[in-house]
């Protein structure tokens, strides 16, 4: 009544033993290391701004705490990558105040993404570091953001 299947299933081909597969933990390690490397790049950029003489926002950026944070982030990436520390990017030049606000916003977003992955991995060291970095970048984003326009409710 039914004709037997003469070809191999596509599902058995996908599970071929010669194709290397990573475990879920390895995938999460790779993803967390990538998020932390991106956060490191933004932190290095903010650190370079803090060191730049004549930068109007340099008073708002703490170079020592940014350097310490960058070193700790690099240490976490090295731990996740089996001792391979990330390459450090050369910061760019940008003088606009909006650039500093955008960097803080980007760092806050990256730290949040890394916190989500670290929570999934149940990595307490990475969770503590990323939560700290989120808090560090929350204040500057709020302080540098333009004030919202207030409407006069009586005239509305």
One Martini backbone bead per residue (centre of mass of N, CA, C, O) as a GRO file, in nm:
protein
  156
    1UNK     BB    1   0.059   0.062  -0.024
    2UNK     BB    2   0.336   0.161   0.069
    3UNK     BB    3   0.617   0.328  -0.016
    4UNK     BB    4   0.931   0.322   0.031
    5UNK     BB    5   1.196   0.497   0.133
    6UNK     BB    6   1.492   0.576  -0.075
    7UNK     BB    7   1.581   0.820   0.083
    8UNK     BB    8   1.734   1.030   0.269
    9UNK     BB    9   1.707   1.220   0.526
   10UNK     BB   10   1.763   1.545   0.616
   11UNK     BB   11   1.801   1.486   0.923
   12UNK     BB   12   2.042   1.286   0.900
   13UNK     BB   13   2.237   1.486   0.760
   14UNK     BB   14   2.254   1.702   0.993
   15UNK     BB   15   2.373   1.458   1.196
   16UNK     BB   16   2.653   1.446   1.115
   17UNK     BB   17   2.960   1.354   1.258
   18UNK     BB   18   3.161   1.554   1.088
   19UNK     BB   19   3.004   1.777   1.229
   20UNK     BB   20   3.057   2.027   1.431
   21UNK     BB   21   2.943   2.073   1.769
   22UNK     BB   22   2.792   2.280   2.001
   23UNK     BB   23   2.719   2.372   2.294
   24UNK     BB   24   2.529   2.576   2.476
   25UNK     BB   25   2.761   2.685   2.653
   26UNK     BB   26   2.946   2.766   2.419
   27UNK     BB   27   2.753   2.965   2.286
   28UNK     BB   28   2.726   3.151   2.536
   29UNK     BB   29   3.023   3.223   2.558
   30UNK     BB   30   3.047   3.357   2.282
   31UNK     BB   31   2.824   3.567   2.320
   32UNK     BB   32   2.938   3.704   2.577
   33UNK     BB   33   3.213   3.780   2.460
   34UNK     BB   34   3.096   3.966   2.240
   35UNK     BB   35   2.950   4.167   2.424
   36UNK     BB   36   3.202   4.245   2.593
   37UNK     BB   37   3.373   4.349   2.356
   38UNK     BB   38   3.184   4.579   2.281
   39UNK     BB   39   3.195   4.715   2.560
   40UNK     BB   40   3.501   4.763   2.554
   41UNK     BB   41   3.507   4.959   2.315
   42UNK     BB   42   3.332   5.179   2.450
   43UNK     BB   43   3.505   5.214   2.702
   44UNK     BB   44   3.760   5.305   2.552
   45UNK     BB   45   3.632   5.555   2.427
   46UNK     BB   46   3.563   5.697   2.696
   47UNK     BB   47   3.851   5.697   2.807
   48UNK     BB   48   3.978   5.871   2.583
   49UNK     BB   49   3.799   6.120   2.644
   50UNK     BB   50   3.896   6.160   2.940
   51UNK     BB   51   4.206   6.213   2.848
   52UNK     BB   52   4.131   6.444   2.684
   53UNK     BB   53   4.221   6.751   2.621
   54UNK     BB   54   3.950   6.982   2.615
   55UNK     BB   55   3.718   6.817   2.701
   56UNK     BB   56   3.408   6.900   2.809
   57UNK     BB   57   3.331   6.597   2.930
   58UNK     BB   58   3.573   6.509   3.119
   59UNK     BB   59   3.441   6.572   3.399
   60UNK     BB   60   3.219   6.328   3.362
   61UNK     BB   61   3.472   6.146   3.323
   62UNK     BB   62   3.625   5.856   3.466
   63UNK     BB   63   3.923   5.727   3.392
   64UNK     BB   64   3.982   5.518   3.616
   65UNK     BB   65   3.711   5.358   3.605
   66UNK     BB   66   3.730   5.289   3.301
   67UNK     BB   67   3.997   5.132   3.314
   68UNK     BB   68   3.903   4.921   3.517
   69UNK     BB   69   3.662   4.816   3.355
   70UNK     BB   70   3.822   4.729   3.104
   71UNK     BB   71   3.998   4.518   3.249
   72UNK     BB   72   3.763   4.343   3.356
   73UNK     BB   73   3.638   4.279   3.084
   74UNK     BB   74   3.891   4.147   2.960
   75UNK     BB   75   3.902   3.920   3.173
   76UNK     BB   76   3.629   3.790   3.097
   77UNK     BB   77   3.697   3.730   2.804
   78UNK     BB   78   3.941   3.551   2.865
   79UNK     BB   79   3.785   3.337   3.026
   80UNK     BB   80   3.577   3.264   2.792
   81UNK     BB   81   3.835   3.226   2.569
   82UNK     BB   82   4.077   3.065   2.699
   83UNK     BB   83   4.294   3.325   2.736
   84UNK     BB   84   4.184   3.521   2.512
   85UNK     BB   85   4.245   3.833   2.450
   86UNK     BB   86   4.137   4.117   2.338
   87UNK     BB   87   4.135   4.343   2.112
   88UNK     BB   88   4.222   4.681   2.105
   89UNK     BB   89   4.078   4.962   2.014
   90UNK     BB   90   4.098   5.254   1.845
   91UNK     BB   91   4.002   5.547   1.909
   92UNK     BB   92   3.800   5.795   1.817
   93UNK     BB   93   3.708   6.101   1.676
   94UNK     BB   94   3.481   6.302   1.885
   95UNK     BB   95   3.318   6.616   1.996
   96UNK     BB   96   3.037   6.555   2.058
   97UNK     BB   97   2.797   6.533   2.296
   98UNK     BB   98   2.624   6.318   2.153
   99UNK     BB   99   2.848   6.103   2.152
  100UNK     BB  100   2.855   6.050   2.454
  101UNK     BB  101   2.559   5.969   2.482
  102UNK     BB  102   2.577   5.736   2.276
  103UNK     BB  103   2.790   5.572   2.430
  104UNK     BB  104   2.627   5.529   2.687
  105UNK     BB  105   2.386   5.392   2.552
  106UNK     BB  106   2.547   5.159   2.427
  107UNK     BB  107   2.666   5.049   2.692
  108UNK     BB  108   2.395   4.990   2.826
  109UNK     BB  109   2.293   4.789   2.613
  110UNK     BB  110   2.531   4.588   2.622
  111UNK     BB  111   2.508   4.524   2.924
  112UNK     BB  112   2.222   4.409   2.902
  113UNK     BB  113   2.287   4.180   2.708
  114UNK     BB  114   2.505   4.048   2.887
  115UNK     BB  115   2.318   3.998   3.129
  116UNK     BB  116   2.130   3.799   2.989
  117UNK     BB  117   2.349   3.585   2.927
  118UNK     BB  118   2.463   3.553   3.214
  119UNK     BB  119   2.197   3.453   3.333
  120UNK     BB  120   2.172   3.201   3.155
  121UNK     BB  121   2.460   3.090   3.259
  122UNK     BB  122   2.510   3.158   3.564
  123UNK     BB  123   2.721   3.417   3.582
  124UNK     BB  124   2.815   3.602   3.846
  125UNK     BB  125   3.053   3.776   3.750
  126UNK     BB  126   2.916   3.889   3.492
  127UNK     BB  127   2.664   4.001   3.628
  128UNK     BB  128   2.801   4.208   3.812
  129UNK     BB  129   2.952   4.367   3.594
  130UNK     BB  130   2.706   4.443   3.410
  131UNK     BB  131   2.538   4.584   3.628
  132UNK     BB  132   2.747   4.800   3.689
  133UNK     BB  133   2.761   4.919   3.397
  134UNK     BB  134   2.470   5.001   3.379
  135UNK     BB  135   2.478   5.200   3.619
  136UNK     BB  136   2.711   5.381   3.505
  137UNK     BB  137   2.528   5.453   3.230
  138UNK     BB  138   2.263   5.582   3.339
  139UNK     BB  139   2.333   5.866   3.440
  140UNK     BB  140   2.467   5.997   3.185
  141UNK     BB  141   2.221   5.966   3.005
  142UNK     BB  142   2.035   6.143   3.176
  143UNK     BB  143   2.224   6.403   3.189
  144UNK     BB  144   2.263   6.433   2.856
  145UNK     BB  145   1.982   6.455   2.809
  146UNK     BB  146   1.729   6.609   2.699
  147UNK     BB  147   1.485   6.792   2.798
  148UNK     BB  148   1.168   6.778   2.831
  149UNK     BB  149   0.889   6.895   2.704
  150UNK     BB  150   0.662   7.120   2.842
  151UNK     BB  151   0.328   7.135   2.898
  152UNK     BB  152   0.053   7.334   2.910
  153UNK     BB  153  -0.239   7.227   3.055
  154UNK     BB  154  -0.420   7.489   3.048
  155UNK     BB  155  -0.396   7.525   2.719
  156UNK     BB  156  -0.517   7.231   2.628
   0.00000   0.00000   0.00000
